[in-house]
């Protein structure tokens, strides 16, 4: 059996993540759902998300709407983010504190740090944000794929990139635990979207999972990441991500002469 809570599992909060899983695990077992003793870490996420043995996991909205059909959606954790409905999140556009540029349009030709091209908060949200400003040559001059939000924060602080879209929950963690975040400022926010989906393997009757999440997650509200509770979102709630991504990608692709639908079309490949 597989259980994953990896999306905000920074080393500094690993004990909190483990404690959250123990509470969820015990709740599932009390409802008659077999659940693994401990979380799976260091797994290939795409393989784990698609594994029929996935009892409880957490993915990203962009993979969910762009190919991850082998899962059932349980809902999303509510982190109580300002300006967001329950269970929704957004990204902070972070730049160096001494960068004089005040508007997103002023970053035309700049270097972006992207945690991954399959990330809604680090890539999809940024794509949608810059699409209105894209011209024939695209928008950013270059993009660096860093592998994580924390690495994107470090890259911008070190001058290796000029701007990044950082999931606001990850930004909370960065402000507390990543020293280089002190060199950055938030220059803007992206539009709210449904938060990271909690998922189980395809064919799972998730009614008991939802009941456990609704009962257990509010009891964990003292956590560092700002967890507040549970929002019983469904797959249809995430359709807005697909719609927004397709519209933004098509706009940038048409204006930059890149075939619509090609991932990464808003920046030169690097």
Helices and strands as residue ranges (DSSP letters): E 2-3, G 11-13, H 14-30, H 45-50, E 54-58, H 61-65, E 71-78, E 88-89, E 91-96, G 104-107, E 111-114, I 120-124, H 125-131, E 142-145, H 149-157, E 163-167, H 168-177, G 179-183, E 184-189, E 193-194, E 197-201, H 207-216, G 217-220, E 229-231, G 235-238, H 239-256
